[in-house]
Amino acid sequence: MLDDSKPIFIQIKEQLEDAILNGSIQIGERVPSTNEFAQHHKINPATAGKGINQLVDEGILFKKRGVGMFVTETAHDILLEKRKQQFFNAYIVPMKQEASKLHIPKEEIIRMLKEEE
């Protein structure tokens, strides 16, 4: 499940984000602990904790002392906006730059996108 393509803590974080976005982890639901992640993936608990703590810092998860980490009410909306911005930066900005170099007007880009439907 984990690979060498990026740091493990980022992969843990993204797994949780994906689970929240696809609904397999719901608002208010408890997420696996750092020790559960560590045991499952055979990694250091501090590594798992780093990814989970980033989600706390971003308002995706909150801590209940002695109970665990839970999904915030705004987690899904925060993640959608974050992923939309990442999509825009990774795909739309470079596409617009390339289209500009090739003198492709916006209308033609829209037509090309509609052809794929």
C-alpha positions in Angstrom: 0.0 0.0 0.0 2.8 2.4 0.8 5.6 3.0 -1.8 8.8 5.0 -2.3 7.2 7.7 -4.5 6.8 10.2 -1.6 7.4 10.4 2.1 5.4 7.9 4.2 3.8 10.5 6.4 2.4 12.2 3.2 1.0 8.9 2.0 -0.7 8.3 5.4 -2.2 11.9 5.3 -3.4 11.4 1.7 -5.0 8.0 2.6 -7.0 9.7 5.3 -7.9 12.6 3.0 -9.1 10.2 0.3 -11.1 8.1 2.8 -12.8 11.3 4.0 -13.5 12.5 0.5 -14.9 9.2 -0.7 -17.0 8.8 2.4 -15.4 5.7 3.8 -14.6 7.8 6.9 -17.5 10.0 7.9 -17.7 13.3 9.8 -17.3 12.8 13.5 -15.9 9.3 13.0 -12.7 8.2 14.8 -9.7 7.6 12.5 -7.0 5.0 13.2 -4.4 6.0 15.8 -0.8 6.6 15.0 0.0 3.2 16.7 -2.7 1.5 14.6 -1.2 3.0 11.4 2.3 2.1 12.6 1.4 -1.5 13.3 -0.6 -1.9 10.0 2.1 -0.4 7.8 5.1 -1.6 10.0 6.4 2.0 10.3 7.5 4.2 13.2 4.5 5.7 15.1 6.2 9.1 14.9 6.0 8.9 11.1 2.3 8.2 11.1 1.8 10.9 13.7 3.5 13.5 11.5 0.8 13.0 8.8 -2.0 12.9 11.2 -0.8 16.0 13.0 -0.8 17.9 9.7 -4.4 17.0 9.3 -5.1 18.4 12.8 -3.3 21.6 11.9 -5.4 21.9 8.7 -8.7 21.5 10.6 -9.4 18.1 9.1 -9.1 16.2 12.3 -9.5 17.1 16.0 -8.2 15.4 19.1 -10.3 14.1 22.0 -7.8 13.6 24.8 -7.5 9.9 25.7 -10.0 8.8 23.0 -8.4 9.5 19.7 -8.6 11.6 16.5 -11.9 12.4 14.8 -13.0 14.0 11.5 -14.2 17.6 11.9 -17.5 18.8 10.5 -15.8 20.9 7.9 -13.2 18.3 6.8 -14.9 17.3 3.6 -15.4 20.9 2.5 -11.8 21.9 3.4 -10.4 18.9 1.5 -12.6 19.6 -1.6 -11.3 23.2 -1.8 -7.7 22.1 -1.2 -7.9 19.4 -3.9 -9.6 21.8 -6.4 -6.8 24.3 -5.8 -4.2 21.5 -6.3 -6.0 20.5 -9.5 -6.0 24.0 -10.8 -2.3 24.5 -10.1 -1.2 21.1 -11.4 -3.4 21.0 -14.6 -5.2 24.2 -15.5 -2.3 26.6 -15.1 0.1 24.5 -17.2 -2.6 23.9 -19.8 -3.4 27.6 -20.1 0.4 28.4 -20.4 0.8 25.8 -23.1 -2.4 26.9 -24.9 -1.0 30.5 -24.9 2.3 29.3 -26.5 0.3 27.5 -29.1 -2.1 30.5 -29.6 -5.1 28.2 -28.8 -8.1 30.4 -27.8 -10.2 29.7 -24.8 -13.1 28.7 -26.9 -11.1 26.0 -28.7 -9.9 24.6 -25.3 -13.6 24.5 -24.2 -14.5 22.7 -27.4 -11.7 20.2 -26.9 -12.9 19.5 -23.3 -16.4 19.0 -24.5 -15.3 16.4 -27.1 -14.1 14.2 -24.2 -17.6 14.0 -22.6 
